[in-house]
Amino acid sequence: MTDFDDIRPYNDDEVRPVLDRILADRELADAVMRLKFPRLAGPLGFILRPLVARVMRRELVGVDSVDKFQLVVEKYMRHMIESTTTEITHSGLDKLDPNRAYLFVSNHRDIAMDPAFVNWSLYHAGFKTLRIAIGDNLLTKEYVSDLMRLNKSFIVNRSAKAPREKLKAAKKLSAYIYHSLTAENANIWIAQREGRAKDGNDLTNSAVVGMLTLNRPKTEDYADYVRELSIVPVSISYELDPCDEAKAHELHQQRTSGAYQKGDQEDVQSIARGIAGQKGHVHVAFGDVLSGDFADTDAVTAEIDRQIWSNYVLHSSNCMAFDQVGEEARSLPYSDKSLSYEPSNVSDERASFDLRLQAVPSDYRDIVQAMYANPVRNKLAATGGGQ
């Protein structure tokens, strides 16, 4: 494992020393204080900081393994789910074996919550928790990197610039993923693309699939190697996206100005908004293991897209937006219960959704509508017009 020491998650014997180091970091206490008490952090920071540090030390006093650290995370995750979702459901896990390792490739809507909801679904169904791919562009502070690696994240090198460096980093990542799956029987999560699908149009980047197979020996058949990876497409659907307006603003800027300049702390703000914002009903749909005779990267990419689109569980918000952009959503099945969509049956939800849209600046309200409508269009395309 020494070949992967700079990108892998921490092992149990590293947990306590890492925790002791970051708990002594004043910057972590400051960050938690600003997150929990944004209005009081400035004037009362000198009082709150030591209190926050003391609470963190008490919470983590007996934590000396990855499993124990994840139990602490699970408690906060449970509170977040209770306060920001109406329900979380999942489907498809009955087709998978809890004792096997899978490479879960999911659509990407939220920086932190996508892998968190997949992890939650797996954990509560008796599966092993995930090793999670996270870009080094998000690890702006050492304590952030430490926290992520304590929670079984591994690092994707996106800072490499030279073509040779980028290829070397991609080969290393490919080898680590294969090693995790086959030698350590560890589940892996990776997004289907770098960056969120801000327009709601879930499309797999073929470069991601290409990276996954870089480790394939030249003597091994491509289809055999893909089957070894045990790829499972995953469709995550949010009834409400806490970052919908911010995503639309970015897309509007790109559309009108040709470019968008991201702020220094924008990713951090998106993570916080995604965690704390109202999400309504969240569904995680697990697809089938890719087991066909795939000829190349394009064939694998197309199958991942097909499964993500066809397994995507629609919400009333998707159907209402589809109606609003001038297409017919009537009788479309939505929710995990496959209810038949009729506008007259969701009048309360429609009033709430309309208020949400009215709060969005009119210049890019149509982008938010399209964001919710696009999953319907993709699902219809993947299923031949029905669910």
Stockholm file with secondary structure:
# STOCKHOLM 1.0

chainA/1-387         MTDFDDIRPYNDDEVRPVLDRILADRELADAVMRLKFPRLAGPLGFILRPLVARVMRRELVGVDSVDKFQLVVEKYMRHMIESTTTEITHSGLDKLDPNRAYLFVSNHRDIAMDPAFVNWSLYHAGFKTLRIAIGDNLLTKEYVSDLMRLNKSFIVNRSAKAPREKLKAAKKLSAYIYHSLTAENANIWIAQREGRAKDGNDLTNSAVVGMLTLNRPKTEDYADYVRELSIVPVSISYELDPCDEAKAHELHQQRTSGAYQKGDQEDVQSIARGIAGQKGHVHVAFGDVLSGDFADTDAVTAEIDRQIWSNYVLHSSNCMAFDQVGEEARSLPYSDKSLSYEPSNVSDERASFDLRLQAVPSDYRDIVQAMYANPVRNKLAATGGGQ
#=GR chainA/1-387 SS CGGGTTTSCCCHHHHHHHHHHHHTCHHHHHHHHHHHCTTTTTTTHHHHHHHHHHHHHHHTTTCCSHHHHHHHHHHHHHHHHHHHEEEEEEESGGGSCTTSCCEEEECCSCTTHHHHHHHHHHHTTTCCCEEEEEEGGGCCSHHHHHHHHHTTEEEECCCCCSHHHHHHHHHHHHHHHHHHHHTSCCEEEEESSSSCCTTSCCCCCHHHHHHHTTTCCTTSCHHHHHHHHTEEEEEEEESSCTTHHHHHHHHHHHHHHSCCCCCTTHHHHHHHHHHHSCCEEEEEEECCCCCSCCCSHHHHHHHHHHHHHHHCCCCHHHHHHHHHTTCCCTTCEETTTTEECCGGGGHHHHHHHHHHHHTSCGGGHHHHHHHHHHHHHHHHHHHTSCC
#=GC SS_cons         CGGGTTTSCCCHHHHHHHHHHHHTCHHHHHHHHHHHCTTTTTTTHHHHHHHHHHHHHHHTTTCCSHHHHHHHHHHHHHHHHHHHEEEEEEESGGGSCTTSCCEEEECCSCTTHHHHHHHHHHHTTTCCCEEEEEEGGGCCSHHHHHHHHHTTEEEECCCCCSHHHHHHHHHHHHHHHHHHHHTSCCEEEEESSSSCCTTSCCCCCHHHHHHHTTTCCTTSCHHHHHHHHTEEEEEEEESSCTTHHHHHHHHHHHHHHSCCCCCTTHHHHHHHHHHHSCCEEEEEEECCCCCSCCCSHHHHHHHHHHHHHHHCCCCHHHHHHHHHTTCCCTTCEETTTTEECCGGGGHHHHHHHHHHHHTSCGGGHHHHHHHHHHHHHHHHHHHTSCC
//
